[in-house]
Amino acid sequence: MRKITNRRIVIGDVHGHYDGLIALLDAIAPGSDDQVYFVGDLIDRGPKSAQVVKFVRESPYHCLLGNHEQMLLDVVGDGEVNGAALQGWLYSGGNSTVNSYGDGGILEEDIDWIATLPTYLDLGDIWLVHAGVHPQIPLEKQTADEFCWIRDEFHRMRQPYFRNKLIITGHTITFTLPGVAPGQLAQGNGWLDIDTGAYHQKSGWLTGLDVTNRLVYQVNVSRRRVRKMRLEEAVARVEPSQVVKRR
């Protein structure tokens, strides 16, 4: 099959793995006519969040707000440090982000940029969001709480939320869903999850999806292994009845 140019490429949760991200982009080799989108969670848990944010901020690429960026904004977004929010963020991997910035602290321009990130992007036939949507709430009434944080209600949807759009997400590591192996993408009713757990020792895979050509590129951030496969070979089906509600 002839490869189509002018690609739409979606990158899963990077979580501070700058070296893995660069290796992944080297494998994908985006051209000037390609559109690249990040689903959020650039930061936390991995060792180089500051470098990831700088790279994406200065690139021509698009990025969504993830729950980890939202946690950072909850801490410092209004100019005052929220002590309660700070403890929760540090516990969730924010300490790695703080360390990546060194003694100078998180750059104000990075915080200002993060505050501008959209919660979703409608690309016509695909709809990008970090976590998902609540299936029982009209879109215009949903907030960052749903778009950045939802899990179970979304994955248990028995009907697609959109009639003619595929929702592509990150947020939930795919192998935590029933029947999905580490490194596999997960697909349900009207949605596709590409967060393959780059930071997690059980996986280590960072995923980029070439939507246009239906190709999956992956880099293992621990073993520096690179692989490429067709989407059909990389995805596992998730049945909504098997998704167990989490506490």
C-alpha positions as CSV (number, residue, x, y, z in Angstrom):
1,M,0.0,0.0,0.0
2,R,1.3,3.4,-0.9
3,K,2.0,5.6,2.1
4,I,-0.1,8.8,2.2
5,T,1.7,12.0,3.1
6,N,0.0,15.0,4.9
7,R,-0.3,12.7,7.9
8,R,-2.2,13.2,11.1
9,I,0.0,11.8,13.9
10,V,-1.1,11.4,17.6
11,I,1.4,10.9,20.4
12,G,0.5,9.2,23.7
13,D,1.4,10.3,27.2
14,V,5.1,11.2,27.3
15,H,5.4,11.7,31.1
16,G,8.8,13.3,31.0
17,H,10.6,10.8,28.7
18,Y,12.3,13.2,26.4
19,D,14.8,10.8,25.0
20,G,12.1,8.3,24.1
21,L,10.0,11.1,22.5
22,I,12.9,12.2,20.3
23,A,13.5,8.6,19.3
24,L,9.9,8.1,18.5
25,L,9.7,11.3,16.4
26,D,12.9,10.2,14.6
27,A,11.1,6.9,13.7
28,I,8.0,8.7,12.5
29,A,9.9,11.5,10.8
30,P,7.1,14.1,10.6
31,G,7.4,16.3,7.5
32,S,6.4,20.0,7.3
33,D,3.0,19.0,5.8
34,D,2.2,16.5,8.7
35,Q,0.1,17.5,11.7
36,V,1.3,16.2,15.1
37,Y,-0.9,16.2,18.2
38,F,0.0,15.3,21.8
39,V,-2.9,14.0,24.0
40,G,-1.5,15.6,27.2
41,D,0.5,14.4,30.2
42,L,3.8,15.7,28.9
43,I,5.1,16.0,32.4
44,D,5.6,14.1,35.7
45,R,7.1,10.7,36.6
46,G,9.8,10.6,33.9
47,P,13.2,12.4,34.3
48,K,13.0,15.2,31.7
49,S,9.6,16.9,31.9
50,A,11.2,20.4,31.5
51,Q,12.9,19.3,28.3
52,V,9.7,17.8,27.0
53,V,7.7,20.9,27.7
54,K,10.3,23.2,26.1
55,F,10.5,21.0,23.0
56,V,6.7,20.8,22.4
57,R,6.1,24.5,23.3
58,E,8.7,25.6,20.7
59,S,7.5,23.1,18.1
60,P,4.8,23.6,15.5
61,Y,2.9,20.7,17.1
62,H,-0.4,20.7,18.9
63,C,-1.0,19.6,22.5
64,L,-4.0,19.0,24.7
65,L,-4.3,19.5,28.5
66,G,-3.8,16.4,30.5
67,N,-4.7,15.7,34.1
68,H,-1.0,16.1,35.1
69,E,-0.8,19.5,33.5
70,Q,-4.1,20.3,35.3
71,M,-2.7,19.3,38.6
72,L,0.3,21.6,38.0
73,L,-2.1,24.5,37.2
74,D,-4.0,23.7,40.4
75,V,-0.8,24.2,42.3
76,V,0.5,27.4,40.7
77,G,-2.0,28.6,38.1
78,D,-3.2,31.6,40.0
79,G,0.3,32.8,41.1
80,E,0.0,31.4,44.6
81,V,1.1,28.0,45.6
82,N,-1.8,25.8,46.8
83,G,-0.3,23.7,49.5
84,A,-3.0,21.0,49.5
85,A,-2.8,20.6,45.7
86,L,1.0,20.6,45.9
87,Q,1.2,17.5,48.0
88,G,-1.2,15.6,45.7
89,W,0.8,16.6,42.6
90,L,4.2,15.7,44.1
91,Y,2.8,12.3,45.2
92,S,1.6,11.8,41.6
93,G,5.0,12.3,40.0
94,G,5.3,16.1,40.2
95,N,8.5,15.7,42.2
96,S,10.2,14.5,39.0
97,T,9.0,17.5,37.2
98,V,10.3,19.9,39.9
99,N,13.7,18.1,39.8
100,S,13.9,18.4,36.0
101,Y,13.8,22.2,36.2
102,G,16.6,22.4,38.7
103,D,17.2,25.2,41.2
104,G,15.5,27.9,39.0
105,G,12.1,26.3,39.4
106,I,9.4,25.8,36.8
107,L,9.6,28.5,34.2
108,E,6.8,31.0,34.2
109,E,6.5,30.9,30.4
110,D,6.0,27.1,30.6
111,I,3.1,27.5,33.1
112,D,1.6,30.3,30.9
113,W,1.8,28.0,27.9
114,I,0.2,25.1,29.7
115,A,-2.6,27.3,30.8
116,T,-3.5,27.9,27.1
117,L,-3.8,24.2,26.2
118,P,-7.2,23.1,25.0
119,T,-9.1,20.2,26.6
120,Y,-10.1,18.7,23.3
121,L,-9.6,19.1,19.5
122,D,-12.3,18.2,16.9
123,L,-10.6,17.2,13.7
124,G,-13.7,16.1,11.9
125,D,-13.6,12.3,11.8
126,I,-11.4,12.1,14.9
127,W,-11.9,13.8,18.2
128,L,-8.9,14.2,20.5
129,V,-9.1,14.4,24.3
130,H,-6.9,13.4,27.1
131,A,-9.1,11.1,29.2
132,G,-12.5,10.8,27.4
133,V,-16.1,12.1,27.8
134,H,-18.9,11.3,30.1
135,P,-21.5,9.3,28.1
136,Q,-24.5,10.7,29.9
137,I,-23.6,14.4,29.8
138,P,-24.0,16.7,26.8
139,L,-20.7,17.9,25.4
140,E,-21.3,21.5,26.1
141,K,-21.9,20.8,29.8
142,Q,-18.7,18.8,30.3
143,T,-15.6,20.3,31.9
144,A,-11.9,19.6,32.4
145,D,-12.9,17.2,35.1
146,E,-14.4,14.9,32.5
147,F,-12.0,15.6,29.7
148,C,-8.9,15.2,31.8
149,W,-9.9,12.6,34.4
150,I,-12.7,10.3,33.4
151,R,-12.1,6.6,33.1
152,D,-14.7,3.9,33.9
153,E,-17.9,5.5,32.7
154,F,-16.2,6.3,29.4
155,H,-14.7,2.8,28.9
156,R,-18.0,1.2,29.7
157,M,-19.9,3.0,27.0
158,R,-22.1,0.6,25.0
159,Q,-22.7,3.0,22.2
160,P,-20.2,5.5,20.6
161,Y,-20.5,9.0,22.0
162,F,-20.2,10.4,18.5
163,R,-22.0,8.9,15.5
164,N,-19.2,9.8,13.0
165,K,-16.1,10.5,15.1
166,L,-13.5,8.3,16.7
167,I,-12.4,9.5,20.1
168,I,-8.6,9.1,20.6
169,T,-7.3,9.4,24.2
170,G,-4.4,8.8,26.5
171,H,-4.7,8.9,30.3
172,T,-5.5,5.3,31.1
173,I,-2.6,2.9,30.6
174,T,-4.0,0.4,28.1
175,F,-2.8,-2.8,29.9
176,T,-4.9,-1.8,32.9
177,L,-8.0,-2.5,30.8
178,P,-9.2,-6.1,30.5
179,G,-7.6,-8.3,27.8
180,V,-5.0,-5.8,26.8
181,A,-1.3,-6.7,27.0
182,P,1.6,-4.2,27.7
183,G,2.3,-2.2,24.6
184,Q,-1.1,-2.9,22.9
185,L,-3.5,-0.1,22.1
186,A,-7.1,-0.5,23.4
187,Q,-10.2,0.0,21.5
188,G,-13.8,0.2,22.7
189,N,-17.1,1.6,21.4
190,G,-16.2,4.7,19.5
191,W,-12.8,5.2,21.3
192,L,-9.1,4.3,20.9
193,D,-6.7,4.6,23.8
194,I,-3.0,5.1,22.9
195,D,-1.4,5.5,26.4
196,T,0.8,2.4,26.5
197,G,2.5,3.3,29.8
198,A,5.9,4.8,28.8
199,Y,6.8,5.5,32.5
200,H,5.6,2.1,33.8
201,Q,8.1,-0.6,34.4
202,K,5.6,-3.2,33.2
203,S,5.5,-1.6,29.7
204,G,7.9,1.3,28.9
205,W,6.3,1.7,25.5
206,L,5.6,5.2,24.1
207,T,3.2,5.3,21.2
208,G,2.7,7.4,18.1
209,L,-0.3,6.7,15.9
210,D,-0.2,7.7,12.2
211,V,-4.0,8.0,11.8
212,T,-3.8,8.6,8.1
213,N,-1.9,5.5,7.2
214,R,-3.2,3.4,10.1
215,L,0.4,2.7,11.4
216,V,1.6,2.5,15.0
217,Y,5.1,3.5,16.0
218,Q,6.5,2.6,19.4
219,V,9.7,3.2,21.3
220,N,10.5,1.4,24.5
221,V,12.0,4.1,26.7
222,S,13.9,1.6,28.9
223,R,15.3,-0.7,26.2
224,R,15.5,1.8,23.4
225,R,13.7,-0.7,21.1
226,V,11.8,0.8,18.2
227,R,9.0,-1.0,16.3
228,K,6.3,-0.2,13.7
229,M,3.2,-2.1,12.9
230,R,-0.2,-1.8,11.3
231,L,-2.9,-0.5,13.7
232,E,-4.9,-3.8,13.3
233,E,-1.9,-5.7,14.6
234,A,-1.4,-3.4,17.6
235,V,-4.9,-3.0,19.0
236,A,-6.9,-5.1,21.5
237,R,-10.7,-4.9,21.8
238,V,-12.1,-4.0,25.2
239,E,-15.7,-5.2,26.0
240,P,-17.5,-2.6,28.1
241,S,-19.1,-5.4,30.2
242,Q,-15.6,-6.5,31.4
243,V,-14.5,-3.1,32.6
244,V,-14.5,-3.1,36.3
245,K,-15.3,0.1,38.2
246,R,-12.2,1.4,40.0
247,R,-12.2,2.9,43.4
